[in-house]
């Protein structure tokens, strides 16, 4: 019979060492996952705090005669809402609402029905509305922050 050379205690210590290292690695992994989750929740909470409500300005619907086309005289019934970037822009536009409506009526009355009934035509019209209303209403006036034109009613007859 062969005598044991003491390999078994070394193997036992090696296995204990491997188990301890595995436990340490598992603990470190759990800590990393938990700390990343906490950071993510903190970021989500700060994003919720930073979220701002949009500012809208509703313009009452109006009817305007469009430029004559091959079908004769046509009408546009339009209602729109402006999405603005700050309260100051909303207040300026509200204070000058008669000018706003007049500018819009002048802009729309120069259009032909075929140019504004398609989605692309409405998009271009929205861009023209922003450009028309961005011109100063009075002097001095800070620049207006009009972000979008939302057509809430749009009928061409």
C-alpha positions in Angstrom: 0.0 0.0 0.0 1.2 3.5 -0.9 1.4 6.1 1.8 -0.4 9.4 1.4 2.0 12.3 0.7 -0.2 15.0 2.2 -2.0 15.9 -1.1 -5.4 15.7 0.4 -5.0 18.6 2.9 -3.6 20.7 0.1 -6.5 19.8 -2.2 -8.9 20.6 0.7 -7.3 24.1 1.2 -7.4 24.8 -2.5 -11.1 23.9 -2.7 -11.8 26.1 0.3 -9.9 29.0 -1.3 -11.8 28.5 -4.6 -15.2 28.6 -2.7 -14.2 31.7 -0.8 -13.1 33.5 -4.1 -16.3 32.4 -5.8 -18.4 33.8 -2.9 -16.5 37.1 -3.0 -17.0 37.4 -6.8 -20.7 36.7 -6.4 -21.0 39.3 -3.7 -19.2 41.9 -5.8 -21.5 41.1 -8.8 -24.6 41.5 -6.6 -23.3 44.7 -5.2 -22.6 46.1 -8.8 -26.1 45.1 -10.0 -27.8 46.6 -7.0 -25.8 49.9 -7.1 -26.5 50.3 -10.9 -30.2 49.8 -10.2 -30.2 52.5 -7.5 -28.4 54.9 -9.9 -30.9 54.2 -12.6 -33.8 54.9 -10.2 -32.1 58.2 -9.2 -31.7 59.2 -12.8 -35.4 58.3 -13.5 -36.5 60.4 -10.5 -34.4 63.4 -11.7 -35.8 63.0 -15.2 -39.3 63.1 -13.8 -38.5 66.2 -11.8 -37.0 67.9 -14.8 -39.9 67.1 -17.1 -41.8 70.2 -18.0 -45.4 70.4 -19.2 -45.8 71.7 -22.7 -47.2 75.2 -23.1 -50.0 75.5 -25.7 -51.9 78.5 -27.0 -55.3 77.8 -28.6 -56.3 80.0 -31.5 -60.1 80.1 -32.0 -61.2 78.6 -35.3 -61.9 80.9 -38.3 -63.1 80.7 -41.8 -61.2 82.3 -44.7 -61.8 82.5 -48.5 -59.0 80.8 -50.3 -57.5 82.0 -53.6 -59.6 81.0 -56.5 -58.6 77.9 -58.4 -60.1 75.9 -61.3 -63.1 75.0 -59.0 -63.8 78.6 -58.3 -64.1 80.1 -54.8 -63.2 77.8 -51.9 -63.3 78.2 -48.1 -61.0 77.1 -45.4 -62.2 76.5 -41.8 -59.2 76.1 -39.6 -58.5 75.9 -35.9 -55.0 75.6 -34.6 -53.0 75.4 -31.5 -49.4 76.7 -31.1 -46.9 74.9 -29.0 -44.6 77.5 -27.5 -41.3 77.1 -25.6 -42.0 79.5 -22.7 -44.7 81.5 -20.9 -43.3 84.8 -22.2 -44.0 83.8 -25.8 -47.5 82.7 -24.9 -48.2 86.0 -23.1 -46.9 88.1 -26.1 -49.1 86.1 -28.5 -52.2 86.4 -26.3 -51.6 90.2 -25.9 -51.4 90.6 -29.7 -54.2 88.1 -30.6 -55.9 90.5 -33.1 -52.6 90.8 -35.0 -52.0 87.1 -34.8 -55.4 86.3 -36.3 -55.0 89.0 -38.9 -51.6 87.6 -40.0 -53.0 84.1 -40.2 -56.0 85.3 -42.2 -53.7 87.1 -44.7 -51.5 84.1 -45.0 -54.3 81.6 -45.5 -56.3 83.8 -47.9 -53.3 83.7 -50.4 -53.3 79.9 -50.6 -55.1 77.7 -53.1 -56.9 74.6 -51.8 -54.8 72.1 -53.8 -51.6 73.5 -52.1 -52.8 72.9 -48.5 -55.0 69.7 -48.5 -52.1 67.2 -48.6 -50.2 66.3 -45.5 -47.1 67.9 -47.0 -49.0 71.0 -47.8 -50.2 71.2 -44.2 -46.7 70.8 -42.9 -45.4 73.6 -45.2 -48.3 75.7 -44.1 -47.4 75.1 -40.5 -43.8 76.2 -41.2 -45.2 79.4 -42.9 -47.4 80.1 -39.8 -44.3 79.9 -37.6 -42.4 82.3 -39.9 -45.3 84.7 -40.1 -45.9 84.8 -36.4 -42.1 85.0 -35.5 -41.9 88.5 -37.0 -42.1 91.1 -34.2 -45.5 92.4 -33.3 -44.2 95.4 -31.5 -40.8 97.1 -30.9 -38.9 96.0 -28.9 -39.9 92.4 -28.6 -37.9 89.4 -27.6 -37.7 86.6 -30.1 -40.7 84.3 -29.9 -40.2 80.6 -29.3 -42.9 78.9 -31.4 -42.1 75.2 -31.6 -45.0 73.6 -33.4 -48.3 74.4 -35.2 -51.0 71.8 -34.5 -54.0 72.0 -36.7 -57.0 70.9 -34.6 -59.6 71.6 -37.2 -59.1 71.8 -41.0 -61.8 71.8 -43.5 -61.5 72.9 -47.2 -64.8 73.3 -49.0 
